[in-house]
Amino acid sequence: MDWIDSLGSGLSVALTAQNLACAFAGCLLGTLTGVLPGLGAAAAIAMLLPWVHALDATPALILLAGVFCGVQHGGATRAIAAQASGLSPSAVTAIEGRLLALQGRAGVALAVAALGSWFAGCAGAAILAGVAPPLASLALGFAPADRFALMVLALISSVVLASGSQLKSLAMTVLGLLLSMVGADALSGTQRFSLGVPELDGGISFVVLAVGLFVLSDVIDQLARPAAPPETVIRDVNGLWPGRKDAQETGPAVLRGSALGALMGLLPGGGEWRAAAASYSMEKRLAGALGRFGKGDLRGVAGPESARSAAARTSFIPVLALGLPLNAVTALLMGAMLIKGVLPGPQLIASQPLLWWGLVASMGMAPLMLLMINVPLIGVWTRLLALPYRHVFAAVTLLCCVGVYALRGSAFDVYAMALVAAAGYVLRKLGCDLVPLLLGFVLGPRMEVELHGALSQGDWGTFVNHPISAGLLAAAALLLVAVFLPSTSRERRAVFHDAD
């Protein structure tokens, strides 16, 4: 009964005019971002960070969460009606969805993707509401040493599951931790690494770092590439409603994809892409010789889209219940929470229940909003698919510069953002994954506080004396050793090579 009462209070928060408008606007902006070329969930959220400062914490987080959910739907539209490639979660949907579109079944494929994503999104939100509170209650009993060890394990896991070289990913994590130490010490107030620059006395701005790394460096990277040939866009979209045979065929795939995605959303790194890829492989194997995989099979759309929609919701469980972001998007959302004075983690549900349950309720309503936005407006979205990237980057750059400058009215922030963008572009060209850097930057201050708390008595043995911290650190050490083994390295290279 308490759970029902709490969810009811969350609905009362989510259904206020402002929060409802923010949820709808987030879903709409997210869909637009997913459809437009060259943008993704991390870039969209980073770009909006400077613009949500005028909002209170609850509507700001609801808006950003809506953007994250909306990008999934927009990405599916681009995957089916145009094309998607690489490690984008939409790339898996494009395998069968593009073939179906070329056969004149784009409407059915888009409808199946939207309906599967709607069901999986509702299921994922329900799992988030049911799992996060007891997990947070369990984590409340953790000692500082346990919390520090848990963060170490999360960072090591991000290194293991990052794309590219493990050594480079480890270096990015260390760099993120070092950058988080710039400015005043959290406990003593002593200035560190600020190089005598007054603007750095308060530390490096999270917004400046996020926008520079995940938006402007990507703009530079896209513009530096040779112009790609124009995409063949499917504009004639008819027959949106799946037939009975289609429903009977795709229904089990949606259920399987939702269950698989809900589990894989808890993994560090790109849980959505892995969930979509695993679902596609499972559906292809279950279909066997009778399937039409490689020729256009709706199960290859329904399963992956359901899996990544469920994974997107359950990926919020670690950051909201434990204060552990496991990918770039949740790290950006955690940064937004900290900017708004909200401390994510076990104490969030107890200290700010209306914010927590309001966010969960809005995420449960988001799939319905996305269904209302996507299906009737499919014609609009398909027309936007042909928009060249050069028409997008100028608006993106302008929004970033104006937003960052407006935060503090400081030209220094704009110059710093440009410097971070240039550094981010160089790191991309060197094959470095930027996600471990962001995770290290976000978790660094909290790790420092927990480390001070664990060593308050000056005894390093406290990490061994506490069974939980000892087990977590042992798991992190074993994971780090295992990932550098030659056999593991070969497996990782094969996985990411296949993805490309």
N, C-alpha and C positions, 0 to 999 in steps of 0.2 A: 504493500500500500504506500509506503514511503517513496518507492521508486515512481509510482504513478503520480503521487502528489508533486514530486520534484519535477517530473516531466510536464505536468500541468502548469507549474509555475514557469518553466522554461518556455512553454508555448505562449503564455501571457506576455513574456518578454519579447519573443520572436515576432508576435503578431502586432506589436505596436507599429504605428505608421512609419516611423523613422527606420526601425530595424527591418521591416518588411520591404521598404524601398531600397535599403542598402543591400539586402539579399538579392532582390530582383536586379538591381544595377550591377552587382557583382557577377551574377550568372550571365547577364547580357554582355558585359565587358569581357568576361572570360571566354564566352563563345566567340566573340569577335576576335579576340587574341588568338584563339586556336585556329581560326579560319585564315587569318592573315599570314603571309609568309614570313619566316625568319624569327618568329616569336614563340615563346613557350610559357609554361606556368611560372617558373622562377623569374623570368624576365618581366612578366606582367606584374607580379606581386612586388618585385623590387622597384619597378617604375612607379607603382602607386604608393609606395611607402611615404614619400614626402607629402603626398596629397591627402593622406588620412589623418594628419596631425590635428586638423580642425574638429575631428569627430571624437566622441567619447570612446572609451575602450570597447564596449560591447558592439556598437554599430560598426566601428572600424574593423574589428576582427570578423564580424559577420560578412562585411563587404569583401575582405581578402579571402575568406574561406569560400565565398561564392565564386570569386574569380578562379580559384583553384579548381573547383568542381566544374565550372563552365568551360575551362580549357579542354577538359576531357571530351566534351561533346563537339566543340569546334574542331579539335584534332581529328575526330572520327569523320566529320564532314570532308575535311581536306584529304584524308587518307582514301576515302571511297571515290569522291568526285574529281580529285586531282591526283595527288601522289604524296607519300611521306616515306622517308628513308632513314637509315642510320639507327641510332639508339632511341629515337623517339618512340614513346609507347604506341603512337598511331601507326608506326611502320608495320606492326604485326597485322593490324586490321587491314592494311592496304594490300596484303598478299592476296586475299580472296575478294575483298571489297572492290578493288580496282577491276578485277576480272568480271565480277558481277555487273559493275557499272558499264563496262564495255559491251556486255551482252544485253543492255537495255533494262537491267534490274537495279539501277542505282536507287530508285525510290524505295524498293523493298529492303535493300541493304541498309539504307539510312534509317528506315523505320525500325528494323530489327536492332540496329545499334542503339538507337534512342530508347527503345522499350527495355532492352536488356540492361542498359546503363541505369535506367530509372529503377528497375527492380533491385539491381545490385546496390545502387546508392542507398535505397531505403533500408536494405538488409545491413549494409555496412554501418549506417547511422545507428541502427538498433543495437548492433554489436558494440559500437563505441559507447553507447549509453549504458549497456549492461556490464561491460568488462572493465572500463576505466575506473569507476568508483571503488570496487573492491581491490583493484590493483593499487590505487592510490592509498587506500587504508592500510594495505600491507606495507607499502613503502614508507609510511609515516613512522614505522618502528625502526627504520634504518639509522645507524649511527653515522657521523661525518665520514669515518673511514669507509663505510659501506657505500655511501653516496659517491665519494671520490673514486672508488674502484669501479662502480657502475659506469661513471663517465669515461674512465679509461677504456673499459671494455667497448663502449659505444664508439669511441674514436678509432680504436684498433679495428673494429668491425667495418667502419667506413673505409679504412685503408684497404682491407681485404676485398671489399666488394666494389671498390672504385675501378673505373676503366683505366687502362694503361699500366705503366710501371708501378709496382708496389712501393719501390724505393722513392719514386717521385711523389706518390700519394702520401707516404710517411713524412717526406720533407714538407709538403703542403700543410699537413696537420701541425707540424712544429712551427712553421711560419705563422699560421693562424694563431697559435698560442702566444707566440712572441708579440704579434701585433696587438693582441688583447691586453698586453701588459703596458702599452704606451699610456702615459698619463699618471694620475695620482694613484698611489697604492690604496686599495680598498680599506685597509685596516689602519695604516699609519698616516695616510695622506701625503707621503713622500712622493715627489715627482720622479718619474722614471722614463728614460728614453724619449723625452719630449723635445730634445735637441734645442732647448731654449726658445721654441716657437710657442707663443702664448695660446694660439688656437688649438694646440695639442695638449694643453694642460688637463683638459677633461677627457683625453683619450681620442682615438680615431673614431669618427662618426660611423655608426653602423650603417646608416642610410647611404652615406658617401661610398663606403666600401661595397655595399650590396649593389647599388646602381652602377658603379664603375665596373665591377667584376661581371655581373650577370646581364647587364643591358648594353652599356656602351662598348665594352670589349667585344661583345657579340656583333654589334653593329659594324665595328671595324673589321672583324673577321669575315662577315658576310660581304662587305664591300671590297675586301682585298681578293676575293675569289674571282675567277673568270666568270663572266656572265653565262648563266646556265641557259640552255635552250628553253623556249617557252613551254609551259606545261599544257598538256591536252586536258582541258576541263570539260567534264560532262555537265551540260547545261539542261538537257531535256530530262527532267525528273518526273516520272509518272508512277501511278500504282503504289502509293505510299503504304497501304494497309496490307500486311502479310496475309496470305491465304491460310486455310486450315492446315494444309500439309506443311507449309512453312512453320506454322506455330508448333505443330507436333514435333517437327524436326529440331527446332531451335530451343524449345522450352527446356529440355534436359540439359542442353549446353549452357543455357543461362544459369541454371541451378548449380551445375558443376563449376562454372567460371566464378560465380559469386562466392562459393565456399572456398575455392582455391585462392582467389584474390584476397579474401578476408584474412587468410593466414599469411600470405606473402607480403601483405601491407605492413606487417610487423618487422620485416627484415630491413636492415640498414641499406642505404643506397637507393637505387631506382627500383623500388618495389613494384611500381606500376608496370614498368617495362617487363620485368621478370615474370610478373603475374600473367601479363598478356601472352608472353612467349610460351610459358609453361602451359597455359590453357590451350593455345593453338596446337602445341605438340600433343597434348592429351586428346583433344578432339580428333586430330588427324589419325592418331593411333586407334582410337575407338571406332572410327568410321571404317578403317581397313580398306579392303579392295572395293567395297560398295560405295565409298565416299567419292565426292567430286573435288577433293582437295587438289589444288593446282589447276583446276578448270573453273573454279567459282563455286564455293560451298558456303551457304549461309551460316553454318556452324562455325566456320572460321572467322566470322564477324561477331556472332552472338557471344561465343565463349570469351574471346579476348577482351571485348568491350565490357562485358559484365565483370571480368576479373580485374581489369584496371580501375573500374568505377568503385568496386568494393575495396580494393587496395588503397585507393585515394582516401577513403573514409577511415579505415582502420589504421592508416599511417599516423593519424592524429592521436592514437592511444598513447604511445610512448611520450610524446611531447606534452600532452595535457595531464597525464597521470603521473609521469616520472620526471618531467622536465628535460627529456632527452630527445632532441631533434635527430632524426636518422637520415634525412635527405635535405636537399637544398631548400625545398618549399617549406618544410616544417621548421627549418632553421630560420628562414626569413620571417615566418609567422611568430616564432619565439622571440626574435628580435623586435618585432612590432609590439608584442606583449610587454617586453621589458621597457620599451620606449614609453608605453602608456602606463607604466607603473604596476603592471600585472606580473606577478612571479609565477610562471607555470611550474607545475609539479604537484606533489601529493597534497599540499595544503590549499591548492586552488579551489577544489570542490567545497571544502569546509569554509574557507574564508570568503569566497565570492561565488556562492551557489547560483545566484541569478545570472551572472555572466556565463558560468559553465553550462548550465542547463539551457540558457537562451541560445548559446552557440550550437549546442547539440541539436536543439529543436529546429533551428534554422537550417542546419545541415540535413536534417530529415525532410524539410520542406523543399530544399534545393532541387532534388530530382524531379519533382512535379513542376517546378518553375521552368527547369531546363526542357522538359517535355513540351510545355506550352510555348517556349521560345523557339525551339528547334524545328518541330514538325511543321507548324504553319508557315514558318519563314525560310524553309529550305531553299526556295527560289532565290531569296535575297542572299543567303550565304553562298550559294553556288556562283552567283555573279561576282562576289568579292574574291573568289578564289584566283581569278586571273590578274588581280592587282599586282604589279611588279614590286619587288622589294624596294627599289630605289624611291618609290612613292611613299614608302612607309618610314624609312630610316630618318628622314628629315623631321617628321612629326615626333618620332620617338626621342630623337636627340633634343629637340626643343622642349618637350615635356620634362625630360630629365633635368636639363639645365635650369629651367624656371622653377621646378619643384624643389631642387636642392638649394637654390639661392633663396627661395622664400622661407626655408626652414629657420634660418638665423639672420637672413639678410647679409650673408657673408660671401664675398667673391672668393675667399680662400677655399671654401667648400667646393666651389665649382672647379677651381684649379686642381684641388686635391682629387676630385672625381675624375678629371681628365687624366691625371697621373696614374691613378689606380686602373683606369681603362686601358692605358697604354701598357702598364705592367701585366694586366690580365691578358691582353692580346699576345704579348711575348710568351707568357706561361702557356697559353693555348697552343702556340706554335711549337713549343718545346714538348708538347704531349702531356702536360700536367692537368690533372683533374682538379677543378677549382672547388668542388664540394667539400673535400676534407679541410681546405683552408677556411671556408666559412664556418664549418662545424667547430673547428678549433677556436676560431675567434669568438663564437657565441658561447661556447662552454668554458673558455679560459677563465673568466672572472669567477664563475661559480666553483670551478675546480680549485682555484686559489683559496677561496673562502673555506671550502670543505677541507682542504689540506691543512690550513691553519687550525681549524677546529679539531682535526684528528691528531695534530701534533701539539695540542695545547699543553700536554704534560712533557713534551720533548722526547717521546718514546716512539721510535720508528717501528717497534715491534707491535704496535697497535693494529697494523694492517694484517699481521699474521695471527694475532690473538683473536680477532673477530672472524668467526667462521665464514660469514657472508663475504666480507672484503677479501679474505684469503682465497676463497673459491673463485670470485670474480677476477682477481688479478691473475690467478693461475690459468683461468680460461683465456684471458687476454694474452698471456705469454705463450700458451700453446697455439693459439690462433695465429699469432705473429710468426712463430717458428714454422708452423705448417704452411703458411702462405708463401714463404721463401723457399720451400722445397721445390726441386726441379719439376717433379711430377705435377704439383699443384699449379706452378707457373705455366706449364704447357696446357693444362686444362683451361685456365683462365684465358690464355691467348686464343685458344680454339673457340671458346664461347663468344668472346668479343669480335673475333674475326667473322664468325657466322652471322653475328648481328649486323655487321657492316654490309 
